[in-house]
């Protein structure tokens, strides 16, 4: 079953092809056919007319298909030269990130048969004067690199659009001294369109305590399926932990929350008698990220990562950097999603290392390529932190869930950058290489980028 909150649905790309009949129309139409065949092969829905539009009236007749449903990207194929009139009108009429695609042509010594690049150059100037943002691709009609760029742009557009529909639940306040977890409600709304809804920690714990045992038992069956036998754990505390998940799931569903930032300690231990880590791991696997320590920007960063990757993300701490062997360790108490577990290592339930209460996931992260990202507020400026690394197969470094990584740059350089920038202690992590789409997203959101690697 596809979880739409993971961002795993097909993207929607609107297409308009423009040109002028005074150029080589048969050649233009042959290139357009090649480009459209390539686009139809993408894992995306292509919306719009495949015919070459020669004037604004013809273009307007096709606007209905482009405005009927939300688009993740509007792709204008500048097949031949045109003036900027149609492009500017499209930018103002269609609510989607705009990308211009022109095709190089051979330097034949004869006539310019297309002159499409000059067309996007003209459009770029007009769009800038009109205050319209855009991106561009100047590659061959059948270029695999062009398709990669277009898909990265479409994924970025999808994430940008989802952000404007996002509501994050905040359960309790972040711990004293955890400035890394602070946030400004008005700034979140103005910068990203993200809304927050707060709930006192005491009220949430009361709702968890009131959960029916039968609902908690169903969650226990899920936990046993993921982690193995739960019989050695304190059963009363385990049942309470299961109730926390039911309450988190219910809160997110009833209030239409795409993520949660949860004050995970000390009240869950001291006032209720269980750990929230395992329940938050289940939520992460569901595609509803939970930020520990009521970290709203951490939860938002996880959302951005999972919508970009189409799979669960992990909001984690960098807890060790070894310059000697050029490795580092990302860890959190036990809230990594089960899909990140190394199938060749032990996977099981655990108790919190400090508070000695269940339930936590415990496993080493599986080896593979990962993307690191964080929407940071370091130095009082919202920016996007990006990094790449490889998770190495290694024994569990610390109790809970953790992974040993080798960054794309030397660990000492990454450590220096983190400390000199004063970055937050939480970082989002997801499998795969997704920085191209995230860089495009940063440009769409007018965010400076800090490249860790």
Protein Blocks (a to p, Z undefined) as FASTA:
>chain_A
ZZfknopaccdddddddddfkbcfklmmmmmmmmmmmmmmpccddeddfbdcfbfklmmm
mmmmmmmpccfbdcdddfbacdfklmmmmmmmpgcdddddddddddehpacfklmmmmmm
mmmmmmmmnopacddddddfklmklmmmmmmmmmmmmmmmmmmmcccddedjadehilml
gccfklmmmmnopacddddfklmmmmmmmpcfklmmmmmmmmmmmnopfklpcfklmmmm
mmmmmmmmmmmmmnopabdcddfbfklmmmnopafklmmmmmmmnopacdehhiaklmmm
mmmmmmmnopacdddddfbdcfknopacdddfklccfklpcfkbccdddddfklopacdd
dddddedddddddddfehhiacdddddddddddddfbgcjddddddfbdfklmmmmmmmn
opafbdcddedjfklmmmmmmmmnopacddfZZ
